[in-house]
Amino acid sequence: MAATETSRDQAAGAPGASLLVRLRGIRPSLSPAEDRVAEKVLADPRAAAALTISELASAASTSETTVLRFCRRLGLPGYPQLRLRLAEESAQPRTSTTQDTDISAKDTIADIIAKVAFVDASAVEETAQQLDHESLAATARAIAAAKRVDIYGIGASAIVGTDLQQKLHRIGVVSFAWNDPHVALTSATLLDRGDVAIAISHSGTTSETIEALEAAGARGATTVAVTNFPLSRLAERADHVLTTAARETSLRSGATASRIAALTVVDCLYIAVAQRHLTRARKAVKETRQAVAGHHVGS
């Protein structure tokens, strides 16, 4: 069962998410005119908060009607609420320095370190703030009760998928991580009701990952999407959506920030699953640690 329009709108405006985090998440779904408004807002939230609706519309080469539609896409009733939220978030230290995270030719090594650290730390912090509690709990319940869990991810997302599979397997959850599109698809067609399929894609647009999740859903498996974009095609195909909040720059597409954000979600999910059978999980972790203890070189 794919996510409904209502549930996807709620995902775009998950409780705890900052307005700017939500805006980055829904940006790919905006119209060209709405995206020009988004560009102005994200470039300098403080300056945008000081503009009248007419001034913002003019700066974005669009109409006041488009700006109002943009507000509604963010779940706000009107422009005064947008200005208020932007002013509030601009006053926060982390938000006030978000506009210059891309690398320039003039940056020093110190600048590079500071920018990379800021983006990566923000990915963890903002992902935690906006992660939907109900979706996480529902996914953990489904995994804890599942006969089998399939995990699909390609490229950088495969790294996250392998990490999740290793964690779940270590506490006794039968799970498989597939990074080959053909193998993923054949495995998905063998799932059944009671099984869980988890698809990981930062963009939510990787066609092979979407295809595998669709196949799993058609077999009756519970489907889960881990993505940065709650209105993406992948999210539309999932029963439960777990969103990240990573910002990628021109040189860092598929970079560490997106993986760290997804790994944060994976860690939260793993702990939530383990908690449901805490005694068994602790015993499994202890026994597996003991099993490999002899393979560590002493000091």
C-alpha positions as CSV (number, residue, x, y, z in Angstrom):
1,M,0.0,0.0,0.0
2,A,1.6,3.2,-1.1
3,A,1.6,6.4,1.0
4,T,-1.5,8.6,0.6
5,E,-1.4,12.2,-0.4
6,T,-2.3,13.2,3.1
7,S,0.5,11.1,4.7
8,R,3.0,12.5,2.3
9,D,2.0,16.0,3.1
10,Q,2.4,15.2,6.7
11,A,5.9,13.8,6.0
12,A,6.8,17.0,4.3
13,G,5.8,18.9,7.4
14,A,6.8,16.4,10.1
15,P,6.6,17.8,13.6
16,G,10.0,19.2,14.9
17,A,11.3,19.9,11.4
18,S,12.5,23.4,10.8
19,L,10.9,25.3,8.0
20,L,14.1,25.4,6.0
21,V,14.7,21.7,6.4
22,R,11.1,21.0,5.1
23,L,11.7,23.4,2.2
24,R,14.8,21.6,1.1
25,G,12.9,18.3,1.3
26,I,10.0,19.3,-0.9
27,R,12.0,21.5,-3.3
28,P,12.2,19.0,-6.1
29,S,8.3,18.9,-6.2
30,L,7.9,22.7,-6.6
31,S,7.0,24.4,-9.8
32,P,9.7,26.5,-11.5
33,A,8.1,29.7,-10.2
34,E,7.8,28.3,-6.6
35,D,11.4,27.2,-6.8
36,R,12.6,30.7,-7.6
37,V,10.9,31.8,-4.3
38,A,12.6,28.9,-2.5
39,E,15.9,29.9,-3.9
40,K,15.6,33.4,-2.5
41,V,14.4,32.2,0.9
42,L,17.2,29.6,1.2
43,A,19.9,32.0,0.0
44,D,19.2,34.4,2.8
45,P,16.3,33.6,5.2
46,R,16.9,36.7,7.3
47,A,16.7,39.0,4.3
48,A,13.6,37.2,3.0
49,A,11.9,37.7,6.3
50,A,12.3,41.4,6.0
51,L,10.6,41.6,2.6
52,T,6.9,42.3,1.9
53,I,5.1,39.7,-0.2
54,S,5.3,42.1,-3.2
55,E,9.0,42.5,-2.7
56,L,9.7,38.8,-2.4
57,A,7.5,38.1,-5.5
58,S,9.4,40.7,-7.5
59,A,12.8,39.4,-6.3
60,A,11.8,35.9,-7.5
61,S,10.4,37.2,-10.8
62,T,6.9,35.8,-10.0
63,S,3.5,36.8,-8.6
64,E,2.1,37.3,-5.1
65,T,-0.2,34.4,-5.9
66,T,2.8,32.1,-6.4
67,V,4.3,33.2,-3.1
68,L,1.0,32.4,-1.3
69,R,0.9,29.0,-3.0
70,F,4.5,28.5,-1.9
71,C,3.5,29.2,1.7
72,R,0.7,26.6,1.5
73,R,3.1,24.1,0.2
74,L,5.0,24.5,3.4
75,G,1.9,24.1,5.5
76,L,1.5,27.7,6.4
77,P,-1.8,29.6,6.1
78,G,-0.2,32.8,4.7
79,Y,2.7,35.1,4.1
80,P,2.8,36.7,7.6
81,Q,3.4,33.2,9.1
82,L,6.3,32.6,6.6
83,R,8.0,35.8,7.6
84,L,7.6,35.0,11.3
85,R,9.0,31.5,10.9
86,L,12.0,32.8,8.8
87,A,12.7,35.5,11.4
88,E,12.7,32.9,14.2
89,E,14.9,30.5,12.5
90,S,17.3,33.2,11.3
91,A,17.9,34.1,14.9
92,Q,19.3,30.6,15.7
93,P,23.1,30.4,15.4
94,R,23.2,27.3,13.1
95,T,20.6,28.6,10.7
96,S,22.3,32.0,10.4
97,T,25.4,30.4,8.8
98,T,23.8,27.9,6.4
99,Q,23.9,30.0,3.3
100,D,27.6,29.5,2.5
101,T,28.5,25.8,2.7
102,D,29.7,25.2,-0.9
103,I,33.4,25.1,-1.5
104,S,35.0,28.1,-3.4
105,A,38.4,28.4,-5.1
106,K,39.4,30.9,-2.4
107,D,38.7,28.6,0.6
108,T,41.6,27.7,2.9
109,I,42.0,24.3,4.3
110,A,40.5,25.6,7.6
111,D,37.5,26.8,5.6
112,I,37.1,23.4,4.0
113,I,37.2,21.6,7.3
114,A,34.8,24.0,8.9
115,K,32.3,23.8,6.0
116,V,32.4,20.0,5.8
117,A,32.1,19.6,9.6
118,F,29.1,22.0,9.6
119,V,27.2,20.2,6.8
120,D,27.8,16.8,8.3
121,A,26.9,17.9,11.9
122,S,23.8,19.6,10.5
123,A,22.8,16.4,8.7
124,V,22.6,14.5,12.0
125,E,21.0,17.3,14.0
126,E,18.3,18.2,11.4
127,T,17.6,14.6,10.6
128,A,16.9,13.8,14.2
129,Q,14.7,16.9,14.6
130,Q,12.4,16.0,11.7
131,L,12.3,12.2,11.8
132,D,8.7,11.1,12.1
133,H,8.2,9.2,15.4
134,E,5.1,7.3,14.3
135,S,6.7,6.1,11.1
136,L,9.8,5.0,12.9
137,A,7.8,3.1,15.5
138,A,5.6,1.5,12.9
139,T,8.6,0.4,10.9
140,A,10.3,-1.0,14.0
141,R,7.1,-3.0,14.9
142,A,7.0,-4.5,11.4
143,I,10.6,-5.5,11.4
144,A,10.5,-7.0,14.8
145,A,7.6,-9.2,13.7
146,A,8.9,-10.0,10.2
147,K,9.9,-13.4,8.9
148,R,12.4,-11.7,6.6
149,V,13.7,-8.2,5.7
150,D,14.9,-7.1,2.3
151,I,17.0,-4.0,2.0
152,Y,17.6,-2.3,-1.4
153,G,20.2,0.4,-2.2
154,I,22.5,1.2,-5.0
155,G,25.8,3.2,-5.0
156,A,26.3,5.2,-1.8
157,S,22.9,4.0,-0.6
158,A,24.2,0.4,-0.7
159,I,26.7,1.3,2.1
160,V,23.8,2.3,4.3
161,G,21.8,-0.8,3.4
162,T,24.8,-3.0,4.3
163,D,25.1,-1.3,7.6
164,L,21.4,-1.8,8.4
165,Q,21.6,-5.5,7.4
166,Q,24.6,-6.1,9.6
167,K,22.9,-4.5,12.6
168,L,19.6,-6.4,12.2
169,H,21.4,-9.7,11.5
170,R,23.4,-9.3,14.6
171,I,20.3,-9.2,16.8
172,G,18.7,-12.2,15.0
173,V,16.6,-10.5,12.4
174,V,16.7,-12.5,9.1
175,S,17.7,-9.8,6.7
176,F,19.4,-9.4,3.3
177,A,20.9,-6.3,1.6
178,W,20.9,-6.3,-2.2
179,N,22.8,-3.7,-4.3
180,D,22.5,-5.5,-7.6
181,P,19.2,-4.4,-9.3
182,H,18.5,-7.8,-10.8
183,V,19.1,-9.7,-7.6
184,A,17.0,-7.1,-5.6
185,L,14.1,-7.5,-8.0
186,T,14.2,-11.3,-8.0
187,S,14.4,-11.3,-4.2
188,A,11.5,-8.8,-3.9
189,T,9.2,-11.1,-5.9
190,L,9.8,-13.9,-3.4
191,L,8.5,-11.8,-0.4
192,D,5.1,-12.3,1.2
193,R,2.8,-10.7,3.7
194,G,4.6,-10.4,7.0
195,D,7.9,-9.6,5.3
196,V,9.4,-6.1,5.2
197,A,11.2,-4.3,2.3
198,I,13.3,-1.2,2.9
199,A,14.5,0.9,0.0
200,I,17.2,3.5,0.5
201,S,17.7,6.4,-1.9
202,H,18.8,9.9,-1.0
203,S,17.1,11.4,-4.1
204,G,14.1,9.0,-4.0
205,T,14.4,8.8,-7.8
206,T,16.6,5.8,-8.4
207,S,14.5,3.7,-10.8
208,E,15.9,0.3,-9.9
209,T,15.3,0.9,-6.2
210,I,11.8,2.1,-6.8
211,E,11.1,-1.0,-9.0
212,A,12.3,-3.4,-6.3
213,L,10.1,-1.7,-3.7
214,E,7.1,-1.8,-6.0
215,A,7.6,-5.5,-6.6
216,A,7.8,-6.1,-2.8
217,G,4.7,-4.2,-2.2
218,A,2.8,-6.1,-4.9
219,R,3.7,-9.3,-3.0
220,G,2.1,-7.9,0.1
221,A,5.2,-7.0,2.0
222,T,5.3,-3.9,4.2
223,T,7.3,-1.3,2.3
224,V,9.6,1.4,3.8
225,A,11.4,4.3,2.1
226,V,14.5,6.0,3.5
227,T,15.0,9.2,1.5
228,N,15.8,12.9,1.8
229,F,12.7,13.9,-0.2
230,P,9.3,13.0,1.3
231,L,7.4,13.8,-2.0
232,S,9.7,11.7,-4.2
233,R,8.5,8.8,-6.3
234,L,10.1,6.3,-3.9
235,A,8.2,7.8,-0.9
236,E,5.0,7.6,-2.9
237,R,5.4,3.9,-3.2
238,A,6.1,3.2,0.5
239,D,3.8,2.4,3.4
240,H,6.2,4.2,5.8
241,V,8.6,7.0,5.0
242,L,11.7,7.8,7.1
243,T,13.2,11.1,5.9
244,T,16.7,12.4,6.2
245,A,17.8,16.1,6.2
246,A,21.1,16.3,4.4
247,R,22.2,19.1,2.1
248,E,24.5,18.3,-0.8
249,T,26.7,20.8,-2.4
250,S,28.0,20.9,-6.0
251,L,31.1,19.0,-5.2
252,R,29.5,16.6,-2.7
253,S,26.7,14.9,-4.5
254,G,26.3,11.5,-2.8
255,A,28.7,12.7,-0.2
256,T,29.2,11.9,3.5
257,A,26.4,14.2,4.7
258,S,23.7,12.2,3.0
259,R,25.2,8.9,4.2
260,I,25.6,10.2,7.8
261,A,21.9,11.4,7.7
262,A,20.8,8.0,6.5
263,L,23.0,6.1,8.9
264,T,21.4,8.2,11.7
265,V,18.0,6.9,10.6
266,V,19.4,3.4,10.4
267,D,20.8,3.6,13.9
268,C,17.5,4.9,15.3
269,L,15.6,2.1,13.5
270,Y,18.0,-0.6,14.8
271,I,17.7,0.5,18.4
272,A,13.9,0.8,18.1
273,V,13.8,-2.8,16.8
274,A,16.2,-4.1,19.4
275,Q,14.2,-2.4,22.2
276,R,11.2,-4.5,21.3
277,H,13.1,-7.7,22.3
278,L,15.7,-6.1,24.5
279,T,16.9,-9.1,26.5
280,R,17.2,-11.3,23.4
281,A,19.0,-8.5,21.5
282,R,21.5,-7.9,24.4
283,K,22.2,-11.6,24.5
284,A,22.8,-11.8,20.8
285,V,25.2,-8.8,20.7
286,K,27.1,-10.3,23.6
287,E,27.4,-13.7,22.0
288,T,28.4,-12.3,18.6
289,R,31.0,-10.0,20.2
290,Q,32.5,-13.0,22.1
291,A,32.5,-15.0,18.8
292,V,35.0,-12.6,17.2
293,A,36.9,-11.6,20.3
294,G,39.8,-14.0,19.4
295,H,40.3,-12.2,16.1
296,H,41.4,-8.9,17.6
297,V,45.2,-8.4,18.1
298,G,46.1,-7.5,21.7
299,S,48.1,-4.4,22.5
